[in-house]
Each structure stands twice: as C-alpha cells, then as structure tokens.
C-alpha cells in the first residue's frame, strides 16, 4: 500500500545527498600534500589529480569542499610567484602546465554559475573575483618595467565576463539566463562598488557580444541589460572614482602626455597600454578637439594607459557609451524575427526605455548617438513607441536635438485605442509635459484637444474624466482656444475638422468646436456629467492637478459612488392612486398581496408594472 503524502510531489528532481567521507578525505589529503610541495618547491603533479577529482564530482557538499581546497592551493601558488616566474624551457613548461590546470579550474567555476545549488553559484563567483585580485597583484609585482604600472589580468576576467553573459553550464544544457542571485551578488559586491571592475566589465562585454554565437545573442543581450539597468551609482564627478578591487589601481597615475605639467611626459606606457592604443575604440566617442588655451591641455582618451583611463571620468563614459551602443542594435525590432523573439525584444526594449532618460542619457559621451534607436522605437508605435517619445523629448529638451516631426509623431498616437490601453495614464502624463510650453501654436494644440474630444465619444468613463481636466488646463493656459467652446452650432453646421489628416497643423480644428465634450453633460455616469459642466462656467478655477484623475478605472469610480455620503435618502418605492382614488397600489410589492388587494388591483386595471416590462 503506498504511503500517504501530505505535501505535493517536488517539481524538480533533487540531488540525493551522499555523505562520502572517503572523497572528502582524498581532497583534504591532496590539498595538504600540495601545500607542502609548494612550500618545499617540489613537484606539483598531484595538482592535476586534485583538479580532475573535483571536476568529476556532482554532490554539492563534495564540490564545495573541492573548489575551496583548489582555491587555497592556487592562491598559495600565485602568491609564491610560480605563475609568473621566468627561466629556462623547463621552468616555462612547468608554468604553462600550471596555467592549464588553473584554466580548467576557472572553467569549472564559471560553469558552476548555472548550478542548481545557490550556495555553489555564489561561492564560485566569489572565488573567481578573489583569484582575479590575486592574479592582478601578482602580474603587477612581476612587471620588469623600471616604472611598473598596476596591471589587471584580462584573460581571467574575460572568462568571468563570458560566464555572466553567456551562462554556460556543466553538460552544455543551459537556458542562457543569468540567475537572479548571481546577478544580485555581482552587482551589489563588485559592479556598483568598484570602479575598475565596472570599467573592465563594460569594455569586455562589447567583445563578448560581438563574438557570441547567433543563438546566444538575445540571451547575452538580456543578461547585459539586466546588469546595466540596475546601475545607479555611475560616477558623475572625477572625485567619485575612488573604489578599487585591485588595490594597486588606487595609486595616483602619472599625468598623461600633453597635459599641464611635463614632469611625467617621458613616462613609458605599459605593454597593456600599448595594446589599448592599437585598439582604437576610444577615438569614436571623442568630439573634435576644440581650440584650447595652451595652459589647459588635455590628453586624448586613446593615448591613455589603463591606469590613467581608470582615473578618467571621460574614459568611464566612453566604455559605458560603447556598451550601450553595442547592446541597443541587438534589441531593435526589424520585423524579420519570429513572433516569440519579437515579443521578447519588445519587452527588453520597454525595459531600456524605462531607464533611458535617467540612467543612460546623462552618462553617454554624446546622447544623440542613441537617437536612431529611439526613433525606430517611435516608428514601431504602441506602448513601446509611447515610451520612446519620452526619450526623444528628453533629447530635444536637454540635448538640443532637432526633430521637427515630433508633434506629428505624437499626434499619430491619438488613435481609437489610446483611451482603452492600460498605459493611458502614462500617455496623459507625458502628453501634458509635451504640450506644456506656452510657445506652441494654437492650431497645433487645437488639433490635440479636438482629437481627444472626438475619441472620448467611445471612451469609458475613467478615460473621459482624464480628457476633461486635460482639456480644461490647455484652454486655461491658451486663451486663443476659447473660441472652440464659445462657438454656437447653427442649423446646417458641418464640423470642418479633418479627423484623417495626419498633420496636426492642417486639421482645421481651430475652426471647429468641442461639441463632443458638451454632449457628455448627459452622460449616464454622474461623475462625467457633473465634471463636464465646468466648460459652461466661468474659467475662474485654477488648473486641475492631473494626478488626481490619471489612476481612475471602473473599480475606482464604482468605489467612489459606493463610499459617497448620501445626503438625501433615495426613494425605494412608489405608490400609485388606485381606481377611483379609493386605494393606493404598490408597484413594487415586497410581499404577496392579500386576496382583497388582488381583486382591487384587477378591478382597477393596473397590473404589476415591473412584471409587465419583463414579459416579451
């Protein structure tokens, strides 16, 4: 007989915990032997045995013991300089062999970022960054330059960045999406805190996206967006560049060539800096050099060393800009995607537009570089285009973008669906901002309020209570539009408004009237009919606060009526004089009438009125 379970079956197949003290003892024994070998400078052949043993394990407890044992072992090897020592061919062969073991260990840690166990995912990430610090410090100390610069171990960091964006898993089965706990730990511990980690991650993510296979492009873009959209600590002043994961970068770098002061002009670049000069990626983000005073010379970004770039706010903006310019085209809707991919791209584009105006544009080297992508989103229309209009307006208002057809695009969004969408409150917020200027022509504004008035004829009450105060505020701010509510309709009057005209300056709206809003005085909903009477009164009231009307729905309007305090009790019954005035007849009887009363009703010829209405 099967046992009775009070809990449902687990959705995921859990790993069986096997307490194998033998494997743990083997790991401990190999670690102790390797520690003694490193200190005695003897053979490290057992390192391969330890790596192979740990990589083949599947039990979380054993894997956790193994990765920390290898971490302690490799840390000791790095600190003793065995990975950076130079010598004859035998020494180089040993060093290459050690690097191969370290790469195998690193690849295993990267794969653990997609493990089923949360503790293994976060532990692997912490170990990877700890090794990054040790390798960078060791590389700096091993430099043979007469004036050594701080170094950053790029090969190891590229593996970390690739793991965060491509999310490979053990066995090759992965959905490619970065787990939320790994994202949280990476962002809170390194990306939002340490300036060097953020700079290198932004730079290396570009190369990874460019080289990623086509099937991984969308997932890698999604992971990068998940990291970038959280960024709220991007530096805005030079003094904010003061947190470093590799502590050697905290030292003040030498002044770049061409800057004010030439005591360090002969400072040679490091090998890594020379590689950056060959990779001329920073030239693209610089404006043309403007004539400057000879006392205030500034260095070009592409001539800076890594150390100097990390202490340059312009350099941080350059890598930030390049990362976004690499990401955005991969989220563009071309119309050639499958329906599923198109929906996913649309969701990602909405996430971008939600942070564009406050988290992206202020930190770009030139905000107009994203104009084409935003304009493409506007052309797509719908809620996506509506959000893109906000970014486009920000470019016009704060960054002097010339976009003459902006209000034509905005007018095109006033279709029959705009008052029925769940985003209509956001639309009114943005439209109120877009039309707030007192320098807009009256013809343009007349087209907007006339189109909204026409659309209100088929709109739900919750949308009409948005249109009325919105129109009132525009009329009060622009007295030239008052003629639209003072024009009397004569017999045979034809509305000159052209509803199909796409140009808001050619709709003849100013020669028309707002008769649509006047018709709402007889609306079935009391709130709408009462609110609409404001147009027949003197315009002495101050402008409405739109926020008081934007969040209304059927539910809120119903709750308002239900909770309203009743000043006068409504009539719940009606009495009618009987035949000959001898008796009164209750049209809504609550109880079955007596026999005499029924006879009286029949004699009077008056039946149950409500019952008669429902007889077909």
N, C-alpha and C positions, 0 to 999 in steps of 0.2 A: 504494500500500500504506500503510495507516495506521500511524503511529508507535506504538511500544510504550511505554506509560507504566508506571513503577514505583510511582507514587502514585495513590490513588483520585481521582476527579473531585471538585473542590471543591463543598461543599454550597451555598454562597452564591455568587451571581454577583458577582465582584469588579469594582470600578471600574477601568477602564482609565486608567492614569496617562499623561496627555498633558502633555508639557513645552512649554507655550505661553509662551514668554518675552515675547510681544507683550502679552498681558493683564497679566502681572506688571509690565511697563514702564508700561502705561497706569495701573495702580493707583498705582505709585510717582510718576508724573508728576502725577496728580490730587492726591495727598497733598501733594506739595511745593508745588503751586500753592495749595492751601487753607491750608497753613501760612503761606505768605507773605501771603495775603489776610487771615488772622486778625490777624497782626502789624501789617499796614498798615491794618486796619479798613476793608477794601474789600469788594467783592461776594463772596458765598459761593455763587453759583449752581452752581458745579462740585460742591458737596456732594451735590446731587441726582443728578448723573451718577455720582459715586463710589458712592453707596448703590445705585442701580439696577444698576450694573455688578457689584457684589459679590453682590447678592441673586440675580442670574441665574446665577451660577457653580455648577458641580457638582463640579469636581475638588477633592479635599481640599487640595492644596498651594496652589492659587489662592485657595480660600475662606479658608484660614488666613492668607495674606498680606493678603487683603482685610479680614477682621474686625479684624486688629491695626492696619491702616492707618486704618480708621474709628475704632478705639478711641483712637489717638493724636490724631486730628483732633478728635473730640468732647471728649476730655479738655482739649485746648487751648481749645476754645470755652467749656467750662464754667468753666475757671479764669479766663478773661478776663471772665466775668460776662455774656456775651451772652444766656444763657438766663434771666437774672433782671433784666435791665435794664428800667427803666421810662421812658416818654417819650410822644411823640405817637402818632397812629394808625399812621404808617409804621413806627415802631420796634416797636410791638406786632405789626404784621403780619409783620415780619421774625422776631420772637421766636416767633410761632405757627408760622411756616414751619419754623424750626429744630427746634421741638418735634416737628413732624410727621416730619421726617427722623430724629430720634432715636427716635421710637416705631417707625418702620419698621425701623430697625437693631436695636432691642431685640426686636421680634417675631421677627426673623430669628435672633437669638442664642437666644431661647427655643426656637425650632423645632430648632435645632442640638443641643439636649439629647437629642434622639432620633435623631441622625445615626448612620450606620453606623460612622464612624471615631471611635475612642475619643478621640484627641487633640483632635478638634473638639468633642466633648461636654464634656470637662473644660475646654478653653480658653474655650468660650462661658460656662460657669458662672463661671470666674474673672473674665472681663471684666465680666459682669453685676454681680457684687458690687463690683468696683473702681469701676464707674460709680456704683453705689449710694452708695459713700462720698463720691465727688466731688460728686454731686448734693446729698447731705445737708449737706455742709460749705458748699457754695455757697448753699443755701437758708438756712442759719443766718446766714451773712455778709450776705445780702441783706435780713435782717429789719429792719424800720423801727421796731421797738419800742424804747422808751427803755431797757428792761432785757431784752435779747434772750435767748430760751431756745434751747437746742440743738434743731435740727429734724431730722426723718427724712423722706426723700422717699418717701411712701407709694405714690404712683401707680406708680413704677418697681418698688418692692418687691412690689406686688401682682402684677405681671407675672412676677416671679421665682417667687413662691409658686405662682401658677397653673401655670407651666411645670413645677414639681416635682411637683405633684399631678395635673394633668390630662394632662401629657405630650403636647402637640400636636406634630405632625411636619410637615415640608415636604411638601406634596402632600395632607395630610389623612389619610394611611394610618398609623395608629399602634395598637399594642396597648394603649396607655394605662398601661403598667407602667414605673415608673422603673428605669432601668438601674443595675446594682449599682455601677459605677464612679462614676457621678454621685452616687448616694446616699452612697458612702463619702467622696468628696471634700467634699460638702456637710456631712456630719455631723462629720468629723474637723477640718475647717478652720473652720467657722462655727457650726453648730448646737450642738455640745457645748462650744464655747470661749467664744463671745461672748454675753454676756447680753442685749444689745439685739437681736441677730439672733434669738435664741431667743424672746424676748418677742413681737416683732412677727410672727414666723412662726406662733406658736401662736394669736395673735389673728386674723391674716388667714386662716388655714386654715379657721376656722369659717365665715366669709362665703363662701369658695370652695366648701366642701362644700354649703352651703345653696343656692347658685345653680347648682351643677353640673347638667348635664342628667341625666336618669334613667339613660341608657345608660352614663354615666361615673361614676355614684355608687359602684359597687362598686370599680372600679379606683382612683378617687381615695381611697376609704377604705383600700384596700390599701396605697397609697403612703404615706399619712399614718401608718398603723400601722407600716410598715417603718422610718419615721424615729423615731417615738415609742418603739418597743420597744427601740431601741438606746440610748436616753438613760439614762446612768448618772451624769451629772455635774450633775443638777439641784441648785440651791443649797438648803442646809438652814439656813444662818445668814446674817444680814444682811451680814457681812463677806466672804462669798463672792461678792458682786456687785461684781466689780472688773475685768472684762474687757469692753472695748467696741470694736466695729468702727468705729463713728463716734466718734472720739476726744473730740469735744465733750461727749458724754454722761458722760465720766469726771469732769467737774466736779461738785462737791457741789451739789445742788439747794437752793433756798430751802426753809425749813421750811413745811409746809402750814398752812393756816389752821386754827386750833383746836388746834394742837399747843402744847407747852410752850415758851414764848418767843414774844413777839409782835412782834419787831423786823421780821419779814418778812410780817406779816399783811396788809399792803396790797399785796402783790406781785400784779400782774395776771396772768391766765392768757394764754397764747398763743392764737392763733386755733385751732391744732390742739387745744389743751387744751379750748377751748370746745366743739369738735365732739365730744370724748370725753364731755363732760358730757351732751350731747344723747343720745348712745348710752349708755344707762344699763345696760350689760351687767354692770358690776361689782357693782351692788346685789344681784343674785341670789345671789351667793356669800358674802355677809356675814351673820354671825349677828346676832341682835337686839342692839342696844347694851346692854351691861351697865352698871350704875352704877359709876362710877369716881371715884377721888379727883380733886379739881379740879387737883391738881398734876400729874396724869398724864393729860392729854387726848390722844386720838389722832384722826387725821383719817380720815374715811370715804374708801374707795377711789375712789368715783365722783367725788370732788371733787379728786382729784389731777391735776396736769398730766402730760403724757407723761414729762417729765424726772423728776418725783417718783415716778411709777409704776415707772420702770425701776430706781429705787433702793429700792423697797419689796418685801420678800420676800412679803408678803401679795398684792401685785399679781401677782407671778410665779406664785404658787399659783392665783390666780383665773383667769388665762388658761390655765394648764395644766389646770385642772378643766373649764373650758368646752370646751376642745378635746376632751377625753376624753368628756364628756357629749354632744358633737355626734357623735363617731365611733361610740360603742357602739350606739346605736339602729340604725345602718345595718348593723351586724353581727348584729342579733338575728334569730333563726330564727322566722319567723312561720308556716311551713307552707304559704304560698302561692307560694313560689319554685319554679322548675324544679329538677329533680334535680341538675343541674350547678351551678346557683347555690347550692343548699342545701349541697352538698359543699364548695364554695369558702368559703362563710360559716362552715361548721363548722371548717374549717382555720384561718381567721382568728381565730375565737373561741378556739380552743385556744391560739393564739399570744398572745392577750391574757391569757388566764388563767395562762399560764406566767410572766408578768411582773407580774401584778396585785398580788400580796401584797408584793412587794419593790420594784417600780419605779413603782407607780401609787398605791396607797392611802396611803403615807406622805406624799405630796406634794399630796393633794387638800385643798381647804379644809374639806370635810366628807366623810369616807369613806363615810358611809351613803348618799350620793347615787347610788352605783352598785349599791345593794342590789337594786333591781328587776331590773336586767340580769343580775346574778349569779344571783338566784333563778330567773329564766327559763331560764338555762343548766342549773341543777339539775333543773328540771322536764323538760328535754329528755332527760336520762338518758344512759346510755352513758359513754364515756370523757370526753366533754365535761362531763356532769354531775358526774363524779367530780372533775375538776379544779376545777369551780365550788364544790364543797363545801369545798375548801381555802380559797378566798377568802371564803366565807361564814363559816367557822370563824374566820378572822382578824378579820373584822368583829365577831364575837361576843366574841372573846378580848381584842382590843386596842382596840376602839372601842365596846364596850358595846352592841352590837346585840342586841335582844331577839328571838329567833327560836325559839319553843318547840318547833316541829316539826322541829328539826334532826336529832335522832336517829331520828325516824320516817323522814325522807328518807334518812338513811344506811342504815337497816335495809332500805329498799326496794332498795338496790343489791346486796344479797346474793341474787342470783338464780342460776340454774343456769349462767350463762355467766361469772360473775365470776372463777372459778378457772381459766378457759380463755383469758382475754384476755391479750394481751401487756402490758397495763397492770396486771396483778395485783400486781406488786411495788410499784408506786406506791400502789395501793389499800391494801395492808397497812401501808405506811409511814404513810399518812395516818390509817388507822383506829386504828393503835397510838397516834398522837398524840391523836385524838379521844376515845379511851377511857382515857387515861392518868390522868384525875382520880380520886382516891380517894373523891370525894363522890358519884359516880354510884350509883344504886340497884342492888342486886344483881339485882333482877328484870330490869332493862334489860340488864345485862352477860350474864346467863344466856341471854337470847334471842340475843345475838350469837354466843356460842361454841357454842350448840346449833345455830343455823342453819349455821354454818361446819362443824360436825361432820357434819351431815346432807349438806351439799354435798360433803364430802370423799369420800363413798361412790362418787361418779362422777368424781372428780378425778384428774388424772395425778399420778404420784409427786412431781414437782417442786412441785406445789401443796400436796400433803399435808405435805411437810416444812416448809412455811411455816405451815400451820394448827397443827401440833402445838406448836412452841415459842411461837406466839402464844397458844394456849390455856393453856399452862403458865404463862406470865408473868401472865395475868389471874387464874388460880386462885391463884397465889402472892401476888399483890397484894390479892386479895379472898378471905379465908378463908371467908366466908359461902357461897361457891360450891363448897366442897369436897364438899358433900353430893352433888353431881352425879356424882362419881366413886366415892363410897363406897356409893351406893345399890345394893343387890343386886337383880338381876332374879329375881322369883319366877315360878312357873308360872302362866300365865294373865295375866301382867302386860301391860298395854297402855300404850303410851307416851302420856302426856297432852299432849305437845307439839302445838301447833296450827300447822302449817307455813304455812297460808294466811292467818293472822292478820296484818294489816299493822301493828298497833300492838305494838311490842316489849314493852310493859308488860302485855299481855294474852295472851301465848302459852303460859302455864303451863310455861315452860322450866325454872323452878327446881324444879318437882315432877318433872321428868324426869331422865334420866341421859345421860352421854356414851358410850352403848354403841357408837356409830358409831366413835369413836376406838379403843375396846377391840378392835373387830373387825380393826383394822389390824395387830394383833400377828401375824396370819397372812398378812400381805400378801406378795405374790410378790417384791417388791423388798426386799432385805435392809436397806437404809438406812431404809426406812419402818418395817419391823417392829422393828428394834432401837431406833429413836428413840421408838417408841410405848410401849416398856416403861417409860419414865420415869414414867408415871402409876401404875404398880404399885409404885413405890419410894417411900421417904420423901422428902418435899419439902425436902430439905436443900441442894439445889443452888441456886446463885444464878440469877437470871433470865437467860434466853438473850439474846444480842445478836442482834436480828432481822436486822441487816445481813448476818450470816453465812449466812442462809437465803433471802434475797429474790431472789437472782440465779440460782437454780438452774433448770435446764432438763433435758430428756432428754440433751442433749450433755454438760452438766457432770456429771450423775450417771453417765453412761457413762464419762467420763474418770476420775472418781474411782475407779470399780471397776477400770478397766484399770490405773491407776497405783498401786493399792494394793499394798503389800508383802505377799507371800504367805508366811505363817509355816510352813504345812504344805502340802506338795505334794498336790494332789488326785489321786484315783485316775483313771487314764486307761484302765484295762482291768479286766475282771472274769473270773475263772476259775471254772468250774463242774465239779464232780466228774462224771466220765463214768459210764457204766452199769457197775454193779458196783464202782465206785471204782477201776477199773483205770487210768483215764486222765483228764486234765483237758481240758475243752473251752473254747476261746477264743471268747467270744460276739462279739467284735469283731475278726475276723481281719484282719490288715494285708496278708497275702499269701495267694495261692491255696494251699489245703491240699494236701498230698500225697495220693496215691491211698489209702494205708493209713488215713490220718486221716479221709478222707471216708467210707470204709467203716465206720470205727469210729463216726463220728457217726451214720451211717444206722442202724447196728446198735443204738446206744443210744437211738434215737428222739428225739434232741434236734437240732433244726434251728437255723438262723441266726435268733436271736430278733429282731434289728433288722429283718431282711428280712421276717420274718413280720408284723411290725407294719405294714409298708407294703404289704401285699397286701390288696386290697379285693375 
